[in-house]
Every structure is written in C-alpha cells, then in structure tokens.
Amino acid sequence: MMIAAVLWASSGTVGKALFQGGVTPFDLVQIRVTFGSLILAGAFGLFARPLFRIRFRDIGYFAVLGGVTMALVQITYFYTISKIQVMAAILLQYLAPVLVAFFSMCFWHERVRLYKIVALIAAIAGCYLAVGGYDFQLLQMNRIGILVGLASGACFAAYALVGEWAMHRYSPWTVVFYAFVFASITWNLVHPPFEYLHAAYDWVEWAGILYIVVMGTILPFGLYFVGANYIRSTRAMITATLEPIAAGFMAYLVLGEKLQPLQLVGAALVIGAIVLLQMQRELDERTPALIRDRGTNADPR
C-alpha cells in the first residue's frame, strides 16, 4: 500500500509537468488505461493465463467498475492536477477515506473500532496540514478544479468499494486488468482514439507518459488492490494517504520547495495513522482473501 502511494505521488508530479508541456489530461488518461490494459494482457498471456477468467454474469459488474468508476477516477484526478497545485489536488482526492470508512461501517458491517476512528481522523488532519491546507491562498484556486477534485474523491471512494466486492471472487490483478479494459473502452469511445499519435509529443514527453502507464498506473493500482485484498478498503485507503506526504517530500527534494513546521506535523500524523493500522491486525471475516479462500459466495455487503 505504501509503495502504491509513493508511485501515485510520483505520477501526479510527472503528470503536472506533462500538462505544462502541452499534453492534455484527456490524451494522458486515454493512453494510461489503453496501454495499461495491453501491457497486462501481454503479461497474463505469457505468465498467468488463468487470470483472464471471469464469470459471464460478472461482465456487467466489471463494465461498471472500469467503464464508469475507473474512467471517472482517471479523468477527475488528472484534470484537477491540470488546474490546481499537485498536492492540493491529491488532498481533495483523499477525502475518499472518509467516504469509504463511513460506507463500510454503515452498510458493509465493518467493525467500528476506536483505533480506526483515531487513525482516520489523524490521516485526514495530517493530509490537510501536510499540503498546507491552512494557507488561505487555497481559496484563490481554480473553482472548477476544486469541484472536480471533490468529485475525484467521491469517484475514488466508489472505485475502492466496488473493487473490494470484486475481490471476493477474483484475484486483485484480474480486477485491475478488467477495470483497465473497460476504462479503455470508455475513453476510446468518448475521446477520439489515436489522436495522441498526431500530437507530435517529443521523446521526453513519451518517456513521462510511459512512466505514468507503468509506474503510475499498473503497479500502484495492482499493489493497492493486493493490499486491500488483505486489509479491506477502509484501512487500505487510510494507508494510501501517504501519497500527499510523498508528493510533498518529492517537491522538496526535486523542486526545492520548503516544508513548513505544520507540514512536518501533518506528515507525522499520517505516518502515525499508518503505524497504528499496521499494529492492530484484526481478523475480519469479510476480508476478500479470506472469503475467496473459503470458496463461498457470501454476499459481500
């Protein structure tokens, strides 16, 4: 989970650089999901063909997971980054853990534990401080970018919850693959296919795009679901709040941006939330890996 968060953070930084160079969010998203699905298809064909297998009755479900939720997660995330600061955009997306925790505890009967509540509050507060949310200059940001960023958080929460349902039946990598496939179908329908081939991107831009495809898409999404496979969506989402912290430190190391004392306090809060979650390893009967191992078709509410 923590590796996924760091990789996502790096993809946001690279994406912002690409947008400043003329790459559009729509081209980037289309390339990201299309190439991601093709690369995974090749890997499965060579090394893990059983991962292609899904039940016919679940095709509609994967169409919703990929063609709707993942497609929206991708464009809202990168469109927000194109309009406002990278860390602020990531902060807005990480309202998702609040939504995931609320839904899981209210409707999926996930146990309400004091340490989860404490970790959730610490993670969100830490994100807020770490990205400088206390700075009133945030009020001057692009309003459309802020609204799309809020939508990104809701879409990410929906994607995490729907994805957990799928992992009650399938491997995390199968879930990721078909999410990419249906997301690519959506984006090649709503955005002219192969338009990016005529955009005259230089080799540096293509290198950045390919980095996002592999290191910012395939690996982090796969690792996120592998993590959620064992610790459930609520804990996975809270752990993933390391992403804005990683983005802040990358900006410090690469761009020379200084971290203020309150930002360091925020980073400490998020790290503390992650440590707390990992120290409390409770057995949850609805964890996807356990349900699949039992071989049941229990209703994953």
PyMOL commands that set and color helices and strands:
alter all, ss='L'
color gray80, all
select helices_A, chain A and resi 2-20+25-47+49-52+56-83+86-93+96-107+114-130+136-140+143-167+172-190+195-198+203-239+242-255+261-279+288-294
alter helices_A, ss='H'
color red, helices_A
deselect
rebuild
show_as cartoon
